[in-house]
Amino acid sequence: MKKFFKIVLNTIPRPLLIRLSYVVRPILAFLLKGNNFTDPIDGKSFKSFLPYGYGKQRNNVLSPSTLSLERHRLLWLYLQNETDFFTSPKKVLHFAPEQAFYKRFRKMKNLDYTTTDLNSPLADVKADICNLPFKDNEFDIILCNHVLEHIPDDTKAMQELYRVIRPGGYGVFQIPQDLNREVTFEDNTITDKKQRAEIFGQYDHVRVYGRDYFDKLRTVGFKVEEVDYTSKLSASDVARFCLAKGEIIPVVRK
């Protein structure tokens, strides 16, 4: 199954994958029903989760029901338990909206919710993150998760994110990050898709972020909190929800 998922991820364009997933997801959820692992986003439990990865595959990480990964489930728990995201009126901008969140956030009456992306079929506004069609200080919350690693000029993207978030607002800018790496790694000479997937984790990533990611956000003007939310959860919950122990949630404020 791992090989099959890897071939699918690396050959089928992402917009088409999103559409196909709506058909496949209910079937997978039915076949994998069980009690070993729980997706906190919808509360459903399974005997196992699915493998996932464009380069090196990770076992037991993709929820059959919401198609959430470790980072999505961790963010859901953080927003639910540590913020007023689900209760207070907020104007939210969500980049490259994830299926695990999209319909749920759209239905929330407290949110004035806008999605944006260049290619996603779930985007309300087709836009370049480096040249956003939004006013200064427009949004209370910005969710921009696993986007910046795709952007060649991530400094310009960060500056645009800073521009459109209001003073006092906050954002969550998760990225694939190697916390053992001090400095972010980029190499534009690597052009082979298979090699890029092996080195960068995905064929369309342009860098591997290191610990200096947080300081780069600070240089743009953000105040950055490096939240290790798994440290607040019990070991049994980390295992049951299939979270990545020690994963950092970058919470930024203006």
JOVEN-V23504 format. One record per residue. N is the residue number from 1. RES is the residue in three letters. OMEGA is omega as a letter, one per 30 degrees, with the letter a starting at -180 (none if undefined). BURIAL is 1 if it has 16 or more other C-alpha atoms within 10 Angstrom, else 0. Layout:
BEGIN
n->N res->RES omega->OMEGA burial->BURIAL
n->N res->RES omega->OMEGA burial->BURIAL
END
This chain:
BEGIN
n->1 res->MET omega->l burial->0
n->2 res->LYS omega->a burial->0
n->3 res->LYS omega->a burial->0
n->4 res->PHE omega->a burial->0
n->5 res->PHE omega->a burial->0
n->6 res->LYS omega->l burial->1
n->7 res->ILE omega->l burial->0
n->8 res->VAL omega->a burial->0
n->9 res->LEU omega->a burial->1
n->10 res->ASN omega->a burial->1
n->11 res->THR omega->a burial->0
n->12 res->ILE omega->l burial->0
n->13 res->PRO omega->a burial->0
n->14 res->ARG omega->l burial->0
n->15 res->PRO omega->l burial->0
n->16 res->LEU omega->l burial->0
n->17 res->LEU omega->a burial->0
n->18 res->ILE omega->a burial->1
n->19 res->ARG omega->a burial->0
n->20 res->LEU omega->a burial->0
n->21 res->SER omega->l burial->0
n->22 res->TYR omega->l burial->0
n->23 res->VAL omega->a burial->0
n->24 res->VAL omega->a burial->0
n->25 res->ARG omega->a burial->0
n->26 res->PRO omega->l burial->0
n->27 res->ILE omega->l burial->0
n->28 res->LEU omega->a burial->1
n->29 res->ALA omega->l burial->1
n->30 res->PHE omega->a burial->0
n->31 res->LEU omega->a burial->0
n->32 res->LEU omega->l burial->1
n->33 res->LYS omega->l burial->1
n->34 res->GLY omega->a burial->0
n->35 res->ASN omega->a burial->0
n->36 res->ASN omega->a burial->0
n->37 res->PHE omega->a burial->1
n->38 res->THR omega->l burial->1
n->39 res->ASP omega->a burial->1
n->40 res->PRO omega->a burial->1
n->41 res->ILE omega->l burial->1
n->42 res->ASP omega->l burial->0
n->43 res->GLY omega->a burial->0
n->44 res->LYS omega->a burial->1
n->45 res->SER omega->a burial->1
n->46 res->PHE omega->l burial->1
n->47 res->LYS omega->l burial->0
n->48 res->SER omega->l burial->1
n->49 res->PHE omega->a burial->1
n->50 res->LEU omega->l burial->1
n->51 res->PRO omega->l burial->1
n->52 res->TYR omega->l burial->1
n->53 res->GLY omega->l burial->1
n->54 res->TYR omega->l burial->1
n->55 res->GLY omega->l burial->1
n->56 res->LYS omega->a burial->0
n->57 res->GLN omega->l burial->0
n->58 res->ARG omega->a burial->0
n->59 res->ASN omega->l burial->0
n->60 res->ASN omega->a burial->1
n->61 res->VAL omega->a burial->1
n->62 res->LEU omega->a burial->1
n->63 res->SER omega->a burial->1
n->64 res->PRO omega->a burial->1
n->65 res->SER omega->a burial->1
n->66 res->THR omega->a burial->1
n->67 res->LEU omega->l burial->1
n->68 res->SER omega->l burial->1
n->69 res->LEU omega->a burial->1
n->70 res->GLU omega->a burial->1
n->71 res->ARG omega->a burial->1
n->72 res->HIS omega->a burial->1
n->73 res->ARG omega->l burial->1
n->74 res->LEU omega->l burial->1
n->75 res->LEU omega->l burial->1
n->76 res->TRP omega->a burial->1
n->77 res->LEU omega->l burial->1
n->78 res->TYR omega->a burial->1
n->79 res->LEU omega->a burial->0
n->80 res->GLN omega->a burial->0
n->81 res->ASN omega->a burial->0
n->82 res->GLU omega->a burial->0
n->83 res->THR omega->l burial->0
n->84 res->ASP omega->a burial->0
n->85 res->PHE omega->a burial->1
n->86 res->PHE omega->a burial->0
n->87 res->THR omega->a burial->0
n->88 res->SER omega->l burial->0
n->89 res->PRO omega->a burial->0
n->90 res->LYS omega->l burial->1
n->91 res->LYS omega->a burial->1
n->92 res->VAL omega->l burial->1
n->93 res->LEU omega->a burial->1
n->94 res->HIS omega->l burial->1
n->95 res->PHE omega->l burial->1
n->96 res->ALA omega->a burial->1
n->97 res->PRO omega->a burial->1
n->98 res->GLU omega->a burial->1
n->99 res->GLN omega->a burial->1
n->100 res->ALA omega->a burial->1
n->101 res->PHE omega->a burial->1
n->102 res->TYR omega->a burial->1
n->103 res->LYS omega->a burial->0
n->104 res->ARG omega->l burial->0
n->105 res->PHE omega->a burial->1
n->106 res->ARG omega->a burial->0
n->107 res->LYS omega->a burial->0
n->108 res->MET omega->a burial->0
n->109 res->LYS omega->l burial->0
n->110 res->ASN omega->a burial->0
n->111 res->LEU omega->l burial->1
n->112 res->ASP omega->a burial->0
n->113 res->TYR omega->l burial->1
n->114 res->THR omega->l burial->1
n->115 res->THR omega->a burial->1
n->116 res->THR omega->l burial->1
n->117 res->ASP omega->l burial->1
n->118 res->LEU omega->a burial->0
n->119 res->ASN omega->a burial->0
n->120 res->SER omega->l burial->1
n->121 res->PRO omega->l burial->1
n->122 res->LEU omega->a burial->1
n->123 res->ALA omega->l burial->1
n->124 res->ASP omega->a burial->0
n->125 res->VAL omega->l burial->1
n->126 res->LYS omega->a burial->1
n->127 res->ALA omega->l burial->1
n->128 res->ASP omega->a burial->0
n->129 res->ILE omega->l burial->1
n->130 res->CYS omega->l burial->1
n->131 res->ASN omega->a burial->0
n->132 res->LEU omega->a burial->1
n->133 res->PRO omega->a burial->0
n->134 res->PHE omega->a burial->0
n->135 res->LYS omega->l burial->0
n->136 res->ASP omega->l burial->0
n->137 res->ASN omega->a burial->1
n->138 res->GLU omega->a burial->1
n->139 res->PHE omega->l burial->1
n->140 res->ASP omega->a burial->1
n->141 res->ILE omega->l burial->1
n->142 res->ILE omega->l burial->1
n->143 res->LEU omega->a burial->1
n->144 res->CYS omega->a burial->1
n->145 res->ASN omega->a burial->1
n->146 res->HIS omega->l burial->1
n->147 res->VAL omega->a burial->1
n->148 res->LEU omega->l burial->1
n->149 res->GLU omega->l burial->1
n->150 res->HIS omega->a burial->0
n->151 res->ILE omega->l burial->1
n->152 res->PRO omega->l burial->0
n->153 res->ASP omega->a burial->0
n->154 res->ASP omega->l burial->1
n->155 res->THR omega->l burial->1
n->156 res->LYS omega->l burial->0
n->157 res->ALA omega->l burial->1
n->158 res->MET omega->l burial->1
n->159 res->GLN omega->l burial->1
n->160 res->GLU omega->l burial->1
n->161 res->LEU omega->l burial->1
n->162 res->TYR omega->a burial->1
n->163 res->ARG omega->a burial->1
n->164 res->VAL omega->l burial->1
n->165 res->ILE omega->a burial->1
n->166 res->ARG omega->l burial->1
n->167 res->PRO omega->a burial->0
n->168 res->GLY omega->l burial->0
n->169 res->GLY omega->l burial->1
n->170 res->TYR omega->l burial->1
n->171 res->GLY omega->l burial->1
n->172 res->VAL omega->a burial->1
n->173 res->PHE omega->l burial->1
n->174 res->GLN omega->l burial->1
n->175 res->ILE omega->l burial->1
n->176 res->PRO omega->a burial->1
n->177 res->GLN omega->l burial->1
n->178 res->ASP omega->a burial->0
n->179 res->LEU omega->l burial->1
n->180 res->ASN omega->a burial->0
n->181 res->ARG omega->a burial->0
n->182 res->GLU omega->a burial->0
n->183 res->VAL omega->l burial->0
n->184 res->THR omega->a burial->0
n->185 res->PHE omega->l burial->0
n->186 res->GLU omega->l burial->0
n->187 res->ASP omega->a burial->0
n->188 res->ASN omega->l burial->0
n->189 res->THR omega->l burial->0
n->190 res->ILE omega->a burial->0
n->191 res->THR omega->l burial->0
n->192 res->ASP omega->a burial->0
n->193 res->LYS omega->a burial->0
n->194 res->LYS omega->l burial->1
n->195 res->GLN omega->l burial->0
n->196 res->ARG omega->l burial->1
n->197 res->ALA omega->a burial->1
n->198 res->GLU omega->a burial->0
n->199 res->ILE omega->a burial->1
n->200 res->PHE omega->l burial->1
n->201 res->GLY omega->l burial->1
n->202 res->GLN omega->a burial->1
n->203 res->TYR omega->a burial->1
n->204 res->ASP omega->l burial->1
n->205 res->HIS omega->a burial->1
n->206 res->VAL omega->l burial->1
n->207 res->ARG omega->l burial->1
n->208 res->VAL omega->a burial->1
n->209 res->TYR omega->l burial->1
n->210 res->GLY omega->a burial->1
n->211 res->ARG omega->a burial->0
n->212 res->ASP omega->l burial->0
n->213 res->TYR omega->a burial->1
n->214 res->PHE omega->l burial->1
n->215 res->ASP omega->l burial->0
n->216 res->LYS omega->l burial->0
n->217 res->LEU omega->l burial->1
n->218 res->ARG omega->l burial->0
n->219 res->THR omega->l burial->0
n->220 res->VAL omega->l burial->1
n->221 res->GLY omega->a burial->1
n->222 res->PHE omega->l burial->1
n->223 res->LYS omega->a burial->0
n->224 res->VAL omega->l burial->1
n->225 res->GLU omega->l burial->0
n->226 res->GLU omega->a burial->0
n->227 res->VAL omega->l burial->0
n->228 res->ASP omega->a burial->1
n->229 res->TYR omega->l burial->1
n->230 res->THR omega->l burial->1
n->231 res->SER omega->l burial->0
n->232 res->LYS omega->a burial->0
n->233 res->LEU omega->l burial->0
n->234 res->SER omega->l burial->0
n->235 res->ALA omega->a burial->0
n->236 res->SER omega->l burial->0
n->237 res->ASP omega->l burial->0
n->238 res->VAL omega->l burial->1
n->239 res->ALA omega->a burial->0
n->240 res->ARG omega->a burial->1
n->241 res->PHE omega->a burial->1
n->242 res->CYS omega->l burial->1
n->243 res->LEU omega->l burial->1
n->244 res->ALA omega->a burial->1
n->245 res->LYS omega->l burial->1
n->246 res->GLY omega->l burial->0
n->247 res->GLU omega->a burial->1
n->248 res->ILE omega->l burial->1
n->249 res->ILE omega->l burial->1
n->250 res->PRO omega->l burial->1
n->251 res->VAL omega->a burial->1
n->252 res->VAL omega->l burial->1
n->253 res->ARG omega->l burial->1
n->254 res->LYS omega->none burial->1
END
